[in-house]
Structures are given as C-alpha cells and as structure tokens.
Amino acid sequence: MEISKAEMAKAAAAADGAAHSGTEPAELMGAEILMRALTAEGVKHIWGYPGGAVLYIYDALYKEESIQHVLVRHEQAAVHAADGYARATGDVGVALVTSGPGLTNAVTGIATAYMDSIPMVIIAGQVPTAAIGLDAFQECDTVGITRPIVKHNFLVKDVRDLALTMKKAFHIARTGRPGPVVVDIPKDVSFNKTTFTGYPETVEMRSYNPVRKGHAGQIRKALQLLLTAKRPYIYTGGGVLLGNACQELRTLVDMLGYPVTHTLMGLGAYPASDRKFVGMLGMHGTYEANNAMQNCDVLLAVGARFDDRVIGNPKHFAQRERKIIHIDIDPSSISKRVRVDVPIVGDVKEVLSELISMVRDAATKPDAKALAAWWSQIEEWRGRDCLAYDRGNTEVIKPQFVVDTLWNMTRGTDTYITSDVGQHQMWAAQYYRFDEPRRWINSGGLGTMGVGIPYAMGIKLARPQSEVFCITGEGSVQMNIQELSTCQQYHTPIKIVALNNRYLGMVRQWQEIQYAGRYSQTYMDALPNFVKLAEAYGHVGLLVERPQDVEGALREARKLKDRTVFLDIRTDPTENVFPMVQAGKGITEMLLGSEDL
C-alpha cells in the first residue's frame, strides 16, 4: 500500500512533536488525553460528580493516581470547593460535572467565580456530537448558558483539538484578569482515539494578549500626583491579591506613609493591625475609611473597580474634586463607573514595582506637614469608634463578640476564614483583622449564600495543616449543608461557626430600616437541631447559648483537630450591622447605629 506525501508529512510532524515534548506518539482516547493535560498543568485535586456523559472521563480518572477526585454531594458545591481552593492557593481550581442538570447545577458556582475573577477550569460532559441540538437526554446548551458568566468557553467537537483546547483553557483562566473557563466535552470526544504526541508547552492566541507592563509615561504622571498630594489615599481591591502584589503594596504604603483601605475582597493585602490601615470601606465600611475616600485630593486605586457597594451613589462620589489614578489589568474596568484622570493598564505587581522604583529615585518627597494634618483628620474620624458594640453584655451573645473572640484566639496562627453571605459575612470582615493575604475567602461580587462549607473543604484539602473556620448563618449554611458528608468522607476537619439569630439577618435588617419592620419571609421558624444534624453526619456538634461559654466552646472546637465541629451559637436576633450606607446614599451618609434610625 502506497503512502501519500501528505500522510508522510503528518507522521513526521507527529514524530517531531513527540520528540519536542518528550512523549512517544500513542493512540489515546480523549479521556486519557484529558488526564495527560491535567497532570501537565499540575492539577492535584478535582471536585466533581459523575454522570453518563462523563463516564469515560471518570474511567480514565480511576487510573490516574496523581490526581485526587473529591465526590461532592451537589455540583454547585464542586465548583465552590474548587473556587475556594483557587482563592487560597492562587492555583487554577478544577471541577468536573456531567451534562444537563450537572452543568446547570454548577452555574451558580461558575457565576460566583466569574464575578470575583477566580482562575478556574470547569470540565462539563456533553451528549455525543451527533445528538447535539436534538434535545437528547440530559442535553443543554452549555456554551449558550454559560457565555455571560465565563471568561471564555469551548465546545470540543474533535478529539484532535482536545489537548490544545485544554492548554488554552488554563492559559486564559490564569492570565490577565483571571476567571472561569468552561470546556464542554461531548461523550464521543472523550471516547474517540487520536495520536497523542505530547501536551503543548506553550500557546499563542492572536486574539488574546493581555497587557502586563504599564505605560511608563502614565506611571510618571501617577508619581507626580502622589508625591504632591496633600490628602493622599490608597484604595485597593481583590486585584492586588489575585495579582500577587501584596508585598509591593506594603512596600509602597510604608515608603509613602499614606493611609490605605481595602474593599471586602482586598482584606489582608495590607496588615489590618498596622495604623496606616483605616479599615474596610463601602456600604459597611468604617467611618474613617469612607470619609477619607470622599475627602482625599489624590486617590490611588489598585485592582479595584469602584463598584456600587464601595462608592455608593456615583453622583455623591463625584461631588468632591479629586485626582484619581487607576491601575488595573482589565482595561474595561477603568472609567467604567467613575471617570479617572490617570489610567494605567497593566499587571498590578509590575506596575507597582515600577512605581516603587520611581518613588525611590524621585527628588520630590511627600509634603510631611500636609500629610501630618491629613493623618490628624483621619485620627479624629477614627475617634468615633464606629465598630463599638455592647462588649459587656452577659445576657445575650453579640455576634461581633464571637468574631472578636475568634480573632483574639487565632491571630498570628496559620488560619483561614471562609464565610457565607449576610450579616455574619460583614461582621467577619469588620472584626476579624486580617494581616495576611488569601486568608479571607468569601463571595463578594455575586453574594452567593451556601459557599462557606465548600470553600472551607477546598482550602482544607489544599492546606491540611492549617485551621479553617467557616463563619456562617443558619440560613446560608443550609444551602449546601449536605457537604458535611463530603467532609466526613475525605477527612477535611473544618470548624463551622454558625451565628444563629433565627432570621435571614441581612434581609431582616433592610426590612427593619426601609420597610417599616415588615419582616416578610425572613423568620426561620423551622430550624433543624444543628447539633444532632452534625452528629448524624459523623461530626461534633456544640450548642452555645451564653456569652460566657463562647470562648470555651471555640477552644474545645480547636482542640478537636481531626474532627469537623459545628458550633450552633445563638446570637442576638435584634443586632444589626453598622456602619451602614443605605441604597442610593453617598458613602459618607452613614448610619452608625440604631440611634440614627
């Protein structure tokens, strides 16, 4: 049989590729190629749930010893757990779900990761290519459904494209502004075979080239503004953590001596214990942080997006004239809600490094007299002690006291804090003072309830020697409470601190303040016995009803290092989160307590 020149060229190219990658050409199924791709990307853990469309993938995974698969109890939790892992480690999180309801169950987790720019790859099974579009069993339009909530998505129709597609997926997920990427793999693609000549070492995408280096001229403009400022302020968001630029931020702040604030997602980028940190800003930010934001004359925004929960009403924010410098990897985030004067598109770590070098070499130094006066004003605002609460109450447990006690007990230790969404989330952000990055893991942009336990599971698998606490509420925790079973199976002993006030607390707070106390559907009057429920899953449950028992219960939970412990802490059902900026108000129009209602 005569071999054509084209076939000879193809074989030679395959041999060259194999030699380049150090891999002998082999006939592999798509599922096997997928495993090669995952191991090449350094993936150690996958969270998922099997189904018909991914059975070939699960069969290949069964033979792959270097990757641990965690069987969750719901696909939403699979994506949340991979998300928590990614937030804590900086690595790409990986989840695996089947077609149809497997994918639709994962949508909330994907959207959560997208809103907070978390690097993830979600592998979804799909019906065979010949059945796509025919309403086959467990078919859904994965690409169409996920398009608005992913950085990118792929439908792989040919097994020969699978390796390169996976390389692209991981590259897109972790570079530029990170985000989730969905790879939809039809069942026949995972079964079909092709000659595998090695996983690509590099990838080039003509349409995707994120800018890393900031414009030198723009950085010099920023330098001039910063060094001549009378009332400077540094405002940072989650982009500083995602860009691994916390050390650069700390160096810059310490060199300049300027006040610094973080968004909810940026906590830990600069040590909360340092006096230059004036607290979190925004809807539930501190009095001093919000006033400094409104009254500064030069604002340096780094890896933040001026979202509605941070600046309040944009018209109010624009009332005071100030010069704004904005550093961000994503050009679409700059001047999106607030017009800025010096836009700098680039990797925040590289831009801050360049800025630090310029500050060191600059002949001009900050105006010490003006800076002292500015700090004097900030200290006056700080004197309002806006986070004060009834610390001496012996009748009812104040939720702030629980978080305060936990912080005092664990500060300086190797501890991670996850939270769900609601009042407990804000109390955790306000009263647990984070000194290190990637220790505060919560859903910011989407505000997803039910993330706390899956986040904690993902972190504990990545950091088995660390203490991991999930601060939650009795409402949020029930959304993925079935994952207590996963904690038991995979021995991820987390500590769950449920601030149980028997209400959907944040909704109740808004109903009290803006809806004349009409508590529509916010009272949880059929709660389970959480202690017995925890025990039913094989864990330890502790009920805490008195303030004097809080510290002892937390110490007992910490002693049980190898057990998951659920602390059902009955807190004051009337307590509200203050400070608070109501919808439509400016960030300095704060309610500081019930006396302002």
KATA-V355147 format. One record per helix or strand of 3 or more residues. SS is the DSSP state (A for helix, B for strand). FROM is the first residue (numbers start at 1). TO is the last residue. If there is no record, write none. Layout:
ss=SS from=FROM to=TO
ss=SS from=FROM to=TO
//
This chain:
ss=A from=5 to=21
ss=B from=26 to=29
ss=A from=30 to=40
ss=B from=45 to=48
ss=A from=52 to=62
ss=B from=68 to=71
ss=A from=75 to=89
ss=B from=93 to=97
ss=A from=101 to=115
ss=B from=120 to=126
ss=A from=129 to=131
ss=A from=142 to=149
ss=B from=152 to=156
ss=A from=159 to=174
ss=B from=180 to=186
ss=A from=187 to=191
ss=B from=193 to=196
ss=A from=216 to=228
ss=B from=232 to=236
ss=A from=238 to=242
ss=A from=246 to=256
ss=B from=260 to=262
ss=A from=264 to=266
ss=B from=277 to=280
ss=A from=287 to=295
ss=B from=298 to=302
ss=A from=308 to=311
ss=A from=314 to=317
ss=B from=323 to=328
ss=A from=331 to=333
ss=B from=342 to=345
ss=A from=348 to=361
ss=A from=368 to=382
ss=A from=399 to=410
ss=B from=415 to=419
ss=A from=423 to=431
ss=A from=451 to=462
ss=B from=467 to=472
ss=A from=476 to=479
ss=A from=481 to=489
ss=B from=495 to=500
ss=A from=505 to=514
ss=A from=530 to=536
ss=B from=540 to=544
ss=A from=547 to=559
ss=B from=565 to=571
ss=A from=594 to=596
//
